[in-house]
Amino acid sequence: MTDTLRLTWDAPATQWEEATPLGNGRIGAMSFGGSDGRYQLNDSTIWSGTPDGPSRALQNVRAKGAGPERLAAVREALSAGDVRIAEDLLMAFEGPYSQEFLPLADLHVRVHEADEDADPSAPCRVLDLDSATLTETLRTPNGDVIRRSWISAPAQVLIIELTSTVEFAATIELSTPLRGRIVDAHDALVLDVQAPIDGAPLHEDAVDPLRYADDDTEFDAYAAVAVSLDSDGEVRRTGDHLIVRHARRLLIALSTSSRAGSWWADADGDWRTASREAIRDRARARAETAAQRDVSALFAEHVADRRRITRARFAIGSRREGEWSVDRDVLHGSDPLLRATVAAEFGMYLLASSSRAGSPAANLQGIWNDQLQPAWSSNYTININTEMNYWAAPMLLDPDALEPLLSLVELLARTGTDTARELYGTRGWVAHHNSDVWGWSLPVGDGHGAASWAIWMMGGVWLTHNLWDAYEFGGDTELLRARIWPLMRGAVEFCLDWLVPGADGHLHASPSTAPENSYVAADGRPTPLGLTATSDLSLIGSLFERALVAIDALGLDDALEAEVREALAALAPLQVGSDGRLLEWSAEVEEHEPLHRHLSPVVGLFPLDLVTPERTPELFDASVRLIDARGPGAMGWSWAWKVALRARARQGEVAASLLEEALTPFDGDATRHGPVDGSEWGGLLPNLFSTHPPFQIDGNLGFPAAIAEMLVQSHGGTVRLLPALPVSWDHGDVQGMAVRPGLVLDIAWVGGRVTSGILRNPGDRDRHVSVSDGDRVAEILVPAGGQVDLARHGFGSVEADEAESRAR
């Protein structure tokens, strides 16, 4: 395929951070390459914990004294200025930590010559981002063995295909870092795995961090991995290995299945009573079916699926197609346009690989983790990181990629309804700082988590804004009516009951924290409490505004509308400090960390559209001043956010400079927890994973959204073309980018000006849209199912420019 973007690594991986990620949303693999052929495997449903974990923890927290009565005491203490008393009281609201995403298994496909023990050499690995296929050439003295690997979403299998013109031999081995054993399966490999029912986060000093079920009454956290083969060689079983000899063709199919996966797919189904044999048979049937199919048909099906889900294509500088060395061209190359293209395309590749309908949402590491105690439990951190994972989805990918996030929010709304009622006495639903595959909605911290990050009640509110983006970019009113609006409505109800009147006559949030940050209190020590955080006001205010738009769009007669209008009018306004900066809290205070990595005060600028230069010029200028004061990036996710914010501020040169910082190689210890104060910046690992350190995928997934914002913006009722284009990005094109309201855009540019553009309307209703390129504004009607050439409206056409000049 000569028109695809391919990344190459010159040697097999010697460590996990060098391995190549593959995935289909449920199965994840890190391929090390080489003659050993290690594939470190994950299944997105393999977490510690149990389905009833959140409800049991809520009961325990209530038993410790948390509840509406203690909340009233907290608010009374805050009103009196006793922030230390409030902090102590709030510790009762903290449950245990969320559960962990865990590794599942390791597959080794060792290749050697038919009659010798010598290992072949493997000069490079080639990852085709468009077909999501990894190809290696294993060189032997007698000839080459070609190994292709991909993970098919339609077939739900990892496929490893080996072909050669000479005979070769292979040994296939399967193991697990969890509890497990190979069961009798004749000419196949089937691995029984037992996942733990409780896990401890990395920062806890736990002697035995994982607890397994010790009797038949506890949750049976069972999973299975099955491997099936098809070959023209001899296949035999030796112990826990499969041996293949005298082969010129070998097809390996691997699939997984788990009880947790059955629960995720159908929480009301028969997952409790399903036998281990049934779960095992599901994995084996998938593997056997795939192994018996024609490999070319399997591959074609996989490629068509990947090209469907990855809708957009970036070519910044027209250097998309080709084979690019990660080490020489990307990490250490001199072409920032190529790096920008790769950052956008690789981020889309990772999201399409880690988030698909029917599987849990992408977590802090997507679906790739090899640690039994992963950093931050590899969970859902929902005060920025999970949201950032999905910023690009509605703009650049098929809706299939965002479905897992929608399912996660629906799960959180179910558990969070009980949490809101029991802990706070409110309507609606609530989620806090962390969550997991079981729908954890409590504050975490176990009674000693810092209030600056553990005591934050806006996690669910922020997630609904991701869903609103899905509606606006997709234009699907029925999706809004059936699934998104009920979730928004519950979040609105919570916020209406959460707000309290202040001495200034406005509504405030109490308690309120700016995620992970603090200010210096009157006693000289940092505190996160006592003042309403600007981010709370922005998230709530934007939710109220969008709720009113939704009620109107759906033609609803909803009693909630009057409540929302009244609360929105009374909501405390955002404040600007004496130096012109947007304040992080509702009063001007001494900042504990002036260069803090979290940009929560300017959430209204991006990803929300509460602050714009046209609508709120003073707040827009104040937001830019705050971003200026925060300085350059600190780690992957913070960089991605800052690039997006600079794009919204229409500062293309600053955005490009920050992106270059974020895409520099990280040369430190990738496994060590780096300081969060920004004194040790992240960057890219050898496999292009973004790192904190350690690895977090949110930076990778945030880059495509940030780059897209530099090229096209569609908030505020106008599609703006090239709003933050750096001078160095003087030519390029983007295809298949969704823009509000429910349209799809292709554009190309040269010399910083649009040269061509097409707006398509895949929906069943006409769309009116305002389009601007800075110099020109046009009102355009895009008919249902049709398209409009922007040249007809004066964008990118010399003839159109001349015609307009003659008309004047």
KELODO-916741 format. One record per residue (C-alpha): x, y, z; residue in one letter. Coordinates in steps of 0.25 Angstrom, whole numbers, padded with zeros to 4 digits, always signed. Each point is the difference from the previous one (the first is absolute). Layout:
<rs>
XYZA;...
</rs>
This chain:
<rs>
+0000+0000+0000M;+0008+0012-0005T;-0010+0010+0005D;+0002-0003+0015T;+0008+0006+0011L;+0009-0010+0006R;+0009+0001+0012L;+0013-0009+0001T;+0009-0004+0012W;+0014-0005-0004D;+0000-0011+0010A;-0008-0009+0009P;-0005+0006+0014A;+0009-0003+0012T;-0010+0006+0010Q;-0015+0003+0000W;+0002+0015-0003E;+0006-0004-0014E;-0011-0010-0003A;-0011+0003-0011T;-0014+0001+0004P;-0011-0007-0007L;-0015-0001+0004G;-0015-0002-0003N;-0006+0007+0012G;-0001-0013+0008R;+0013-0007-0003I;+0013+0008+0001G;+0014-0005-0003A;+0014+0006+0001M;+0008-0007-0010S;+0015-0001+0003F;+0004-0006-0014G;+0013-0008-0002G;+0001-0015-0001S;-0006-0001+0014D;-0013+0006-0004G;-0005+0004+0013R;-0014+0006+0000Y;-0004+0006+0014Q;-0015-0001+0001L;-0011+0008+0006N;-0015-0002+0000D;-0008+0013+0003S;-0009-0007+0009T;+0011-0006+0009I;+0000+0009+0013W;+0001-0003+0014S;-0013+0002+0008G;-0014-0005-0001T;-0014+0005-0005P;-0005+0003+0014D;+0013+0007+0004G;-0006+0014-0001P;-0013-0003+0007S;+0007-0007+0012R;+0010+0012+0001A;-0011+0010+0000L;-0007-0007+0012Q;+0014+0000+0008N;+0002+0014-0003V;-0014+0003+0005R;+0003-0008+0013A;+0012+0009+0002K;-0009+0012+0002G;+0000+0006-0014A;-0013+0005-0005G;-0009+0013-0001P;+0001+0003+0014E;+0015+0000+0000R;+0000+0008-0013L;-0008+0011+0007A;+0011+0000+0011A;+0011+0001-0011V;-0008+0012-0006R;-0002+0007+0013E;+0015-0002+0003A;+0004+0006-0013L;-0010+0012+0002S;+0007+0003+0013A;+0014-0001-0007G;+0004-0013+0007D;+0006-0007-0012V;+0008-0009+0009R;-0012-0005+0007I;-0007-0002-0013A;+0012-0008-0006E;-0001-0009+0012D;-0015-0002-0001L;+0001-0003-0015L;+0009-0012+0002M;-0012-0008+0004A;-0005+0001-0014F;+0012-0007-0006E;-0002-0015-0004G;+0012-0009-0003P;+0007+0002-0013Y;-0005-0004-0014S;+0004-0014-0005Q;+0011-0003-0010E;+0001-0003-0015F;+0009-0012+0000L;+0008-0008-0010P;-0006-0013-0005L;+0011-0009-0007A;+0012-0002-0008D;+0001-0007-0014L;+0014-0004-0005H;+0001-0004-0015V;+0014-0004-0001R;+0005-0002-0015V;+0012-0008-0004H;+0005-0008-0012E;-0006-0013-0002A;+0012-0009+0004D;+0009+0010+0008E;-0001+0007+0013D;+0006+0013-0006A;-0009+0012+0002D;-0004+0009-0012P;+0004+0015+0000S;-0011+0010-0001A;+0005+0013-0006P;-0013+0008+0002C;-0015+0001+0004R;-0009+0008-0009V;-0014+0005+0006L;-0010+0004-0011D;-0009+0010+0007L;-0011-0001-0011D;-0001-0015+0000S;+0004-0002+0015A;+0010-0011-0004T;+0014-0003+0005L;+0009-0006-0010T;+0014-0006+0003E;+0010-0007-0009T;+0007-0011+0008L;+0013-0003-0008R;+0006-0014+0000T;+0012-0006-0007P;-0009-0007-0009N;-0011+0010-0003G;-0009+0010+0007D;-0013-0002+0009V;-0010+0011-0001I;-0008+0002+0012R;-0013+0009+0000R;-0008+0003+0012S;-0013+0007+0002W;-0012+0000+0010I;-0013-0001-0007S;-0013+0006+0006A;-0009-0007-0009P;+0006-0014+0003A;+0004+0004+0014Q;+0013-0007-0001V;+0015+0003-0001L;+0005-0005-0013I;+0015-0004-0002I;+0003-0005-0014E;+0014-0006-0003L;+0003-0003-0015T;+0013-0004-0007S;+0006-0006-0012T;+0008-0009+0009V;-0003-0009+0011E;+0000+0005+0014F;-0004-0004+0014A;-0007+0007+0011A;-0003-0002+0015T;-0012+0006+0006I;-0001+0002+0015E;-0011+0007+0008L;+0001+0005+0015S;-0006+0009+0010T;+0005+0010+0011P;-0013-0003+0007L;-0005-0013+0005R;-0001-0010-0011G;+0003-0013-0007R;-0001-0007-0013I;-0011-0009-0002V;-0001-0012-0009D;-0004+0004-0014A;+0008-0010-0009H;+0005+0008-0012D;-0004+0014+0006A;+0005+0008+0012L;-0011+0004+0010V;+0004+0008+0012L;-0009+0001+0012D;+0002+0013+0008V;-0005+0005+0014Q;+0000+0015+0002A;+0001+0006+0014P;-0012+0005+0006I;+0007+0011+0007D;+0012+0009-0003G;+0009+0010+0007A;+0005+0013-0007P;+0015+0001-0003L;+0002+0011+0011H;-0005-0009+0011E;+0010-0008+0008D;-0007-0014-0002A;+0006-0013+0003V;-0009-0007-0009D;-0006+0010-0009P;-0010-0010-0007L;-0011-0008+0007R;-0006-0012-0007Y;-0013-0006+0003A;+0002-0011+0011D;-0014-0007+0000D;-0011-0003-0010D;-0009+0011+0005T;+0009+0011-0005E;+0000+0006-0014F;+0006-0010-0010D;+0009+0009-0007A;+0003-0010-0011Y;+0006+0002-0014A;+0005-0008-0011A;+0010+0001-0011V;+0000-0009-0012A;+0009-0002-0011V;-0003-0008-0013S;+0009-0003-0012L;-0001-0003-0014D;+0013-0005-0008S;+0006-0008-0011D;+0010-0005+0010G;+0000-0010+0011E;-0007+0004+0013V;+0002-0007+0013R;-0002+0003+0014R;+0012-0001+0010T;-0004+0003+0014G;-0005+0014+0001D;+0005+0003-0014H;-0004-0001-0015L;+0011-0004-0009I;-0001+0002-0015V;+0011-0006-0009R;+0002+0000-0016H;-0010+0011-0002A;+0000+0011-0011R;-0013+0005+0005R;-0005+0002+0014L;-0013+0008+0005L;-0001+0002+0015I;-0014+0005+0005A;-0001+0005+0015L;-0013+0004+0007S;-0004+0003+0014T;-0013+0000+0008S;-0003+0003+0015S;-0011+0001+0010R;+0002+0014+0001A;-0002+0002-0015G;-0013-0007+0001S;-0004+0009+0011W;+0004+0013-0007W;-0007-0005-0013A;-0013-0003+0008D;-0001+0003+0015A;-0014-0006+0000D;+0004-0013-0007G;+0005-0013+0005D;+0014+0003+0002W;-0001-0004+0015R;-0004-0014-0004T;+0008-0003-0012A;+0009-0011+0002S;+0015+0001-0002R;-0001-0010-0012E;-0010+0010-0007A;+0010+0011+0002I;+0011-0008-0005R;-0007-0006-0012D;-0004+0015-0004R;+0015+0003-0001A;+0004-0013-0007R;-0012+0001-0010A;+0005+0013-0005R;+0014-0004-0001A;-0003-0013-0007E;-0010+0007-0010T;+0010+0010-0004A;+0011-0010-0001A;-0008-0008-0010Q;-0004+0013-0009R;+0008+0004-0012D;+0010+0010+0005V;-0001+0010-0011S;-0015+0001+0003A;+0003+0002+0015L;+0010+0011-0004F;-0009+0007-0010A;-0011+0000+0011E;+0009+0006+0010H;+0006+0011-0009V;-0014+0004-0005A;-0004+0001+0015D;+0012+0008+0004R;-0002+0010-0012R;-0015+0002+0004R;+0003+0003+0015I;+0012+0009-0003T;-0008+0011-0009R;+0010+0011+0000A;+0014+0001-0007R;+0010+0011+0003F;+0012+0004-0010A;+0006+0012+0006I;+0011+0004-0010G;-0005-0011-0010S;+0009-0011+0007R;-0010-0010+0004R;+0003-0012-0009E;+0012-0008+0001G;+0009-0008+0010E;+0006+0009+0011W;+0010-0004+0010S;-0004+0003+0014V;+0014+0002+0005D;+0006+0008-0012R;-0012+0007-0006D;-0010+0002+0012V;+0007+0000+0013L;+0013+0006-0005H;-0004+0006-0013G;+0000+0014-0004S;-0014+0001-0007D;-0010+0006+0010P;-0011-0002-0011L;+0002-0015+0000L;+0000-0001+0015R;-0013+0007+0000A;-0006-0009-0010T;+0005-0012+0007V;-0005+0005+0014A;-0014+0002-0006A;+0000-0013-0007E;+0006-0009+0011F;-0009+0006+0010G;-0012-0004-0009M;+0006-0013-0002Y;+0001-0002+0015L;-0014+0004+0003L;-0006-0009-0011A;+0008-0011+0006S;-0004+0002+0015S;-0015+0004-0001S;-0010-0008-0008R;-0015-0002+0003A;-0003-0012+0009G;+0013+0002+0008S;+0004+0009+0012P;+0005+0014-0003A;+0015+0003-0002A;+0006+0002+0014N;+0013+0007+0004L;+0008-0009-0008Q;-0010-0003-0011G;+0000-0015+0000I;+0015-0002+0002W;+0006-0004+0014N;+0010-0010+0004D;+0000+0004+0015Q;-0007-0007+0012L;+0000+0013+0007Q;-0001+0010-0012P;+0002+0015+0002A;-0013+0007+0006W;-0006-0014-0002S;-0001+0002-0015S;-0014+0004+0004N;-0010+0011-0005Y;+0005+0013+0005T;-0012+0009-0003I;+0005+0014+0004N;+0007+0002-0014I;+0006-0013-0005N;-0012-0009-0004T;-0006+0013-0006E;+0013+0002-0008M;+0000-0014-0005N;-0013+0003-0007Y;+0001+0014-0005W;+0004-0004-0014A;-0010-0011-0001A;-0012+0008-0005P;+0008+0008-0010M;+0009-0010-0006L;-0005-0014+0002L;-0013-0008-0002D;-0010+0000+0011P;+0004-0014+0003D;+0012+0005+0007A;-0008+0009+0010L;-0010-0011+0003E;+0008-0005+0012P;+0001+0013+0006L;-0015+0002-0001L;-0002-0014+0006S;+0010+0004+0012L;-0008+0012+0003V;-0013-0007+0000E;+0006-0010+0010L;+0005+0012+0008L;-0014+0006+0000A;-0006-0013+0006R;+0010-0001+0011T;+0002+0015+0002G;-0015+0001+0002T;+0001-0007+0013D;+0013+0007+0004T;-0007+0014-0002A;-0012-0004+0008R;+0007-0007+0011E;+0012+0009+0002L;-0006+0014-0004Y;-0015-0001+0001G;-0001+0005-0015T;-0008-0004-0012R;+0008-0005-0012G;+0013-0007-0001W;+0015+0003+0004V;+0014-0005-0003A;+0013+0005+0006H;+0015-0001-0003H;+0001-0015-0004N;-0008-0011-0006S;+0002-0014-0005D;-0007-0011-0008V;-0010-0002+0011W;-0005+0014+0000G;+0007+0005+0012W;-0007+0014+0004S;+0005+0002+0014L;+0012+0009+0004P;+0012-0008+0002V;+0011+0002+0010G;-0004-0010+0011D;-0001+0012+0010G;+0014+0006-0002H;-0001+0004-0015G;+0003+0015-0002A;-0012+0008-0001A;+0006+0007-0012S;-0002-0012-0009W;-0009-0009+0008A;-0011+0010+0003I;-0005+0004-0013W;-0015-0002-0005M;+0001+0004-0014M;+0005-0013-0007G;-0014-0004-0005G;-0003+0015-0004V;+0013+0000-0009W;-0003-0013-0006L;-0013+0005-0005T;+0007+0011-0008H;+0007-0011-0008N;-0014-0006-0003L;-0005+0014-0004W;+0012+0001-0010D;-0004-0014-0006A;-0014+0006-0003Y;+0005+0013-0005E;+0010-0006-0010F;-0009-0011-0004G;-0013+0007+0000G;-0008-0012+0004D;-0013+0005+0007T;-0005-0014+0004E;+0013-0003+0007L;-0001+0012+0008L;-0015-0003+0003R;+0002-0015+0004A;+0014+0000+0007R;+0007+0013+0001I;-0011+0009+0006W;-0004-0010+0011P;+0014+0001+0005L;+0001+0015-0002M;-0013+0001+0008R;+0005-0008+0012G;+0013+0008+0000A;-0008+0013+0000V;-0009-0005+0011E;+0012-0002+0009F;+0006+0013-0003C;-0013+0007+0003L;+0000-0006+0013D;+0015+0001+0003W;+0000+0016-0002L;-0002+0008+0013V;-0003+0015+0001P;+0012+0008+0004G;+0001+0013+0008A;+0002+0008-0013D;-0014-0005-0005G;+0005-0009-0010H;+0000-0016-0001L;+0013-0007+0004H;+0005-0014+0000A;+0004-0004+0014S;+0009-0008+0003P;+0008+0004-0013S;+0014-0003-0004T;+0008+0003-0013A;+0005-0014-0004P;+0013-0003+0007E;+0004+0014+0003N;+0000+0009+0013S;+0001+0014+0005Y;+0007+0005+0012V;-0010+0002+0012A;+0000+0010+0011A;+0008-0009+0009D;+0011-0001-0011G;-0002-0014-0004R;-0006-0005-0013P;-0015-0003-0001T;-0009-0004-0012P;-0013+0004+0008L;-0007+0012+0004G;-0002+0007-0014L;-0008-0004-0012T;+0009-0005-0011A;-0001+0007-0014T;+0000-0014-0006S;-0013-0004+0007D;-0007+0013-0004L;+0004-0002-0014S;-0004-0015-0001L;-0013+0003+0007I;-0003+0012-0008G;+0003-0006-0013S;-0009-0012+0004L;-0012+0009+0003F;+0002+0007-0013E;+0001-0013-0008R;-0012-0006+0007A;-0009+0012-0004L;+0005-0003-0015V;-0003-0015+0001A;-0014+0003+0006I;-0003+0009-0012D;+0006-0009-0010A;-0008-0012+0005L;-0013+0008+0001G;-0001-0004+0015L;-0010+0005+0010D;+0009-0002+0012D;-0003+0006+0014A;+0015+0001+0002L;+0002+0011-0010E;-0005+0011+0009A;+0009-0005+0011E;+0012+0000-0009V;-0003+0014-0005R;-0002+0006+0014E;+0013-0007+0004A;+0008+0004-0012L;-0004+0015+0003A;+0004-0001+0014A;+0013-0008-0002L;+0013+0007+0005A;+0008+0007-0011P;+0014-0003-0004L;+0010+0010+0006Q;+0012+0007-0006V;+0012+0004+0009G;+0007+0013+0002S;+0010-0004-0010D;-0010-0004-0011G;+0001-0015+0002R;-0012-0009+0002L;-0001-0004+0014L;+0000-0015+0004E;-0009+0003+0012W;-0011+0010+0003S;+0010+0009+0007A;+0014+0005-0003E;+0009-0009+0009V;+0015-0004+0000E;+0002-0012-0009E;+0007-0012+0006H;+0005-0005-0013E;+0000+0012-0010P;+0005-0009-0011L;-0010-0011+0002H;-0001-0011-0011R;-0015+0000+0001H;-0008+0010-0008L;-0013-0001+0006S;-0003+0015+0002P;+0000+0001-0016V;-0009-0012-0002V;-0010+0010-0006G;+0009+0004-0011L;+0003-0015-0004F;-0006-0010+0000P;-0012+0008+0003L;-0005+0012-0008D;-0004+0009+0011L;+0011+0010-0002V;+0002+0006-0014T;+0006+0013-0005P;-0013+0003-0007E;-0009-0004+0012R;+0008+0004+0012T;+0012+0008-0004P;+0004+0004+0014E;+0000-0014+0005L;+0007-0005-0013F;+0012+0010+0003D;+0000-0004+0014A;+0001-0015-0003S;+0011+0003-0010V;+0008+0007+0011R;-0002-0012+0010L;+0005-0009-0011I;+0012+0009-0002D;+0003+0000+0015A;+0000-0016+0001R;+0012+0000-0010G;+0003-0012-0009P;-0003-0014+0001G;+0003-0010+0011A;-0005-0014-0005M;-0007-0006-0012G;-0015+0003+0004W;+0004+0014+0005S;+0007+0003-0013W;-0012-0005-0008A;-0010+0009+0008W;+0009+0012-0002K;+0002-0002-0015V;-0016-0001-0001A;-0001+0013+0009L;+0010+0007-0009R;-0008-0004-0012A;-0013+0005+0006R;+0008+0013+0003A;+0003+0000-0015R;+0015+0000+0004Q;+0006-0009-0011G;+0014+0002+0002E;-0001-0002+0015V;-0008-0012-0002A;+0010-0006-0010A;+0012+0003+0010S;-0007-0007+0011L;-0003-0012-0009L;+0015-0001-0003E;+0003-0001+0014E;-0010-0011+0003A;+0005-0008-0012L;+0015+0000+0005T;+0006-0013+0004P;+0000-0004+0015F;+0013-0004+0005D;-0002-0003+0014G;-0005-0012+0008D;-0014-0003-0006A;-0004-0009+0011T;+0002+0010+0011R;-0011+0009+0005H;+0005+0014-0004G;-0003+0012+0009P;-0013+0006-0003V;+0005+0014+0002D;+0006+0001-0015G;+0015-0001+0005S;+0001-0012-0009E;-0007+0001-0013W;-0006-0012-0008G;+0001-0002-0015G;-0001-0012-0009L;+0005-0014+0003L;+0007-0008-0010P;-0013-0006-0005N;-0006+0014-0001L;-0008-0002+0013F;-0002+0013+0008S;+0005+0000+0014T;-0002+0008+0013H;+0009-0008+0003P;-0004-0011+0001P;-0008-0003-0012F;-0014+0006-0001Q;-0008-0001-0013I;-0008+0013+0001D;+0011+0009-0006G;+0000-0009-0012N;-0015+0000-0001L;+0000+0015+0002G;+0010+0004-0011F;-0010-0003-0011P;-0011+0009+0006A;+0010+0011+0002A;+0006+0000-0014I;-0014-0001-0005A;-0004+0013+0007E;+0012+0007-0006M;-0005-0003-0014L;-0015+0001+0002V;-0010+0005+0011Q;-0015-0001+0000S;-0004+0005+0013H;-0009+0012+0002G;-0008-0002-0012G;+0011+0002-0010T;+0010-0009-0008V;+0013+0007+0000R;+0010-0005-0010L;+0015+0000+0004L;-0003+0009+0013P;+0014-0003+0007A;+0009-0005-0012L;+0015+0002+0003P;+0008+0007-0011V;+0008-0013-0002S;-0012-0008-0003W;-0001+0006-0013D;-0007-0011-0008H;-0007-0012+0003G;-0014-0006+0000D;-0010-0007+0009V;-0011-0009-0004Q;-0012-0006+0007G;-0001+0010+0012M;-0013+0002+0007A;-0005+0014+0003V;-0012+0005+0007R;-0011-0001-0003P;+0001-0014-0005G;+0008+0002-0013L;+0013-0006-0005V;+0011+0009-0006L;+0012-0002-0010D;+0009+0012-0001I;+0014+0002-0007A;+0009+0012+0002W;+0012+0006-0006V;+0008+0013+0005G;-0009+0001+0012G;-0013+0001-0009R;-0011-0010-0003V;+0001-0005-0014T;-0011-0010+0000S;-0011-0005+0009G;-0013-0009+0000I;-0011+0000+0011L;-0008-0012+0000R;-0013-0003+0007N;-0002-0015+0003P;-0013+0003+0008G;-0014+0000-0004D;-0003+0015+0002R;+0005+0013-0007D;+0011+0007+0008R;+0003+0015+0000H;+0014+0004+0005V;+0009+0012+0000S;+0014-0002-0006V;+0012+0009+0002S;+0014+0001-0003D;+0003+0013+0007G;-0001+0008-0013D;-0013-0005-0005R;-0013-0004+0007V;-0011-0008-0008A;-0014-0006+0004E;-0001-0013-0006I;-0012-0010-0002L;+0005-0015+0000V;-0011-0008-0005P;-0004-0014+0007A;+0009-0011-0006G;+0007+0010-0009G;+0013+0009-0001Q;+0004+0014-0003V;+0013+0004-0006D;+0006+0011+0008L;+0006+0007-0013A;-0015+0003-0004R;+0000+0009+0012H;+0014+0007-0002G;+0009-0010+0008F;+0012-0004-0007G;-0003+0004-0014S;+0007+0011-0007V;-0012+0001-0010E;-0009+0002+0011A;+0008+0011+0006D;+0001+0007-0013E;-0015-0002-0002A;-0003+0006+0013E;+0010+0012-0003S;-0008+0003-0013R;-0013-0001+0007A;+0005+0011+0010R;
</rs>
